[in-house]
Amino acid sequence: MMMNEVIACADRNDMMISLETHNPKNVPFYEHLGFKTFGIVEKPHFQLKQYCMIKEL
């Protein structure tokens, strides 16, 4: 519900939304809400990926 409120506010104000997640299981959920993966940041010394996502206007 909170994401729907954020998306509705951004739509009303012609704003793009960006977010980051480290959990790959979250990516399909955000894609379902209209986000696209903009990039994936990987650090060689850590076993951690950062998924950078945006929802365009």
C-alpha positions as CSV (number, residue, x, y, z in Angstrom):
1,M,0.0,0.0,0.0
2,M,2.8,2.4,0.8
3,M,4.4,1.9,-2.6
4,N,1.1,2.6,-4.3
5,E,0.8,5.9,-2.4
6,V,4.4,6.9,-3.4
7,I,3.7,6.0,-7.1
8,A,0.4,7.9,-7.1
9,C,2.1,11.0,-5.6
10,A,4.9,10.8,-8.1
11,D,2.4,10.4,-11.0
12,R,0.4,13.5,-9.8
13,N,3.6,15.5,-9.7
14,D,5.3,14.2,-12.9
15,M,8.2,12.8,-10.9
16,M,10.5,9.9,-11.6
17,I,11.1,7.5,-8.7
18,S,14.4,5.7,-8.0
19,L,15.2,3.0,-5.5
20,E,17.9,0.5,-4.6
21,T,17.6,-3.0,-3.2
22,H,20.2,-5.6,-2.3
23,N,17.7,-8.5,-2.3
24,P,17.3,-10.0,-5.8
25,K,13.9,-11.5,-4.7
26,N,12.6,-7.9,-4.5
27,V,13.3,-7.1,-8.2
28,P,10.2,-8.9,-9.7
29,F,8.0,-7.1,-7.1
30,Y,9.3,-3.7,-8.2
31,E,9.1,-4.7,-11.8
32,H,5.4,-5.5,-11.3
33,L,5.0,-2.0,-10.0
34,G,6.5,-0.5,-13.2
35,F,10.2,-0.1,-12.2
36,K,13.0,-1.1,-14.5
37,T,16.5,-2.1,-13.5
38,F,18.8,0.8,-14.4
39,G,22.0,-0.9,-13.3
40,I,23.6,-3.5,-10.9
41,V,26.5,-2.5,-8.8
42,E,28.8,-5.3,-7.7
43,K,31.8,-4.9,-5.4
44,P,34.5,-7.5,-5.9
45,H,35.3,-7.9,-2.2
46,F,31.7,-8.3,-1.1
47,Q,29.1,-10.9,-2.1
48,L,26.5,-8.2,-2.5
49,K,24.7,-6.8,-5.5
50,Q,22.9,-3.5,-5.5
51,Y,20.0,-3.3,-7.9
52,C,19.3,0.3,-9.0
53,M,15.8,0.7,-10.3
54,I,13.8,3.6,-11.7
55,K,10.1,4.2,-12.6
56,E,10.0,6.8,-15.3
57,L,7.2,9.3,-16.0
